[in-house]
Amino acid sequence: MGSISGTASTEIEASISVVYSVAADGEGATRWQQEIQAAECLARDAEGNQLTVRMETETPIKRLTSVLDYSYESPNRISWIQTDGDLKSVIGSWDLEELDTGVTRVTYALEVDPGRLLGMAIRGPVTDALRGKMVDSMPGKLKTYIENDLGV
């Protein structure tokens, strides 16, 4: 089984600074990503950016742990790579583009290699369902949280 990967985009009615602050808060992802059961910042840089975050994600197969190292290009890009965890590899990013005052286009990209053992359980329609949950739905979740829950 190969990797699960893809990109998805949406427009959010909020400033790029608001969108960036939510997307850059790995530890706070539990507030808007139901599948993330726990997130703990393990290291920060001098500016307070979360450099390393340990996450536990609930999946239909099992709860997965990942330690992610984050990189920042404020206010347009947040990226991460798994340095330890249950999956073989995880690489992801948020790219942000200010379209107009108060409107931000977000593009989420993710590439996950589940490894041989988990990969054997993930085939056919299951792969498409996981791509939908792991990639396609993410911009919408961020949009809903920012526009509705934060009330921006």
C-alpha positions in Angstrom: 0.0 0.0 0.0 1.3 3.4 -0.9 0.9 6.7 0.8 -2.4 8.5 1.4 -1.9 12.0 0.1 -3.6 15.0 -1.4 -4.5 18.7 -1.1 -7.7 20.6 -0.4 -8.5 24.3 -0.2 -11.2 26.6 0.9 -11.7 30.3 1.6 -12.2 31.5 5.2 -13.8 34.8 6.1 -11.0 35.9 8.5 -7.8 37.8 8.3 -4.6 35.8 7.5 -3.3 36.6 10.9 -6.3 34.9 12.6 -6.1 31.9 10.3 -2.4 31.6 10.8 -2.6 31.7 14.6 -5.2 28.9 14.7 -3.4 26.7 12.1 -0.1 27.2 13.8 -1.4 26.0 17.2 -0.8 22.3 17.0 -1.5 21.9 20.7 -4.9 23.6 20.2 -5.9 21.3 17.3 -8.0 19.2 19.7 -10.5 22.1 19.8 -11.4 21.7 16.1 -10.1 18.3 15.0 -12.3 15.7 16.8 -10.0 12.8 15.8 -7.1 14.3 17.8 -7.5 13.0 21.3 -4.5 14.7 22.8 -1.8 17.2 21.8 1.1 18.4 23.9 3.8 20.9 23.0 7.2 19.5 23.8 9.4 22.4 22.6 9.0 26.1 21.7 11.3 28.6 20.0 12.2 32.0 21.5 9.1 33.5 19.8 6.8 30.9 21.4 6.2 28.9 18.2 5.5 25.3 18.8 8.5 23.4 17.4 7.6 19.9 18.5 4.1 18.5 19.3 3.1 15.0 20.4 -0.3 14.0 19.2 -2.6 11.1 19.7 -5.1 10.5 16.9 -8.1 8.2 17.0 -8.5 6.1 13.9 -10.9 3.2 13.1 -8.0 0.8 13.4 -6.2 2.1 16.5 -5.1 5.2 18.4 -1.9 6.5 16.6 0.8 8.6 18.2 3.0 11.1 16.3 5.7 13.5 17.3 5.7 16.3 14.8 8.4 19.0 14.2 6.9 22.3 12.9 8.4 25.0 10.6 7.0 28.4 10.1 7.0 31.0 7.4 4.7 33.6 8.9 2.1 34.5 7.9 1.9 32.3 4.7 3.0 28.7 5.6 3.1 26.2 8.4 4.7 22.8 7.7 5.4 19.7 9.8 7.2 16.4 9.5 6.8 13.3 11.8 10.1 12.5 13.7 8.7 9.6 15.7 5.4 7.7 15.8 3.3 4.8 14.7 3.2 5.7 11.0 6.2 5.3 8.7 6.1 9.0 7.7 3.9 12.1 7.9 4.5 15.3 6.0 2.0 18.2 5.9 1.4 21.9 5.5 -1.0 24.8 5.5 -0.4 27.4 2.8 -2.3 30.7 3.4 -3.0 33.4 0.9 -4.8 36.7 1.7 -7.3 37.3 -1.1 -8.9 40.4 0.2 -9.1 42.1 3.6 -10.7 39.6 5.8 -10.6 36.7 3.4 -7.9 34.0 3.4 -7.5 31.0 1.1 -6.1 28.0 2.9 -4.6 25.0 1.2 -3.9 21.9 3.3 -1.5 19.2 2.0 -0.7 15.9 3.6 1.3 12.8 2.7 1.1 9.8 5.0 2.9 6.5 4.6 1.2 4.1 7.1 4.0 1.6 6.7 3.7 -2.1 5.8 1.7 -3.4 8.8 -1.0 -0.7 8.9 -0.9 -0.4 5.1 -2.1 -4.0 4.8 -5.3 -3.0 6.7 -5.8 0.1 4.5 -6.9 -0.8 1.0 -9.5 0.2 -1.6 -12.5 2.1 -0.3 -10.8 2.4 3.1 -8.0 4.5 1.5 -10.6 6.9 -0.1 -12.4 7.2 3.2 -9.2 8.0 5.1 -8.2 10.5 2.5 -11.5 12.2 3.0 -11.0 12.4 6.7 -7.3 13.2 6.7 -7.1 15.6 3.8 -10.4 16.7 2.1 -12.2 17.7 5.3 -9.4 19.6 7.0 -9.9 23.1 5.4 -13.7 22.9 6.1 -13.0 22.0 9.7 -10.6 25.0 10.1 -13.2 27.2 8.4 -16.0 26.1 10.6 -14.0 26.6 13.8 -12.8 30.1 12.8 -16.0 31.4 11.4 -18.5 29.8 13.7 -16.8 28.8 17.0 -14.5 31.7 17.2 -17.1 34.1 15.8 -14.5 36.0 13.8 
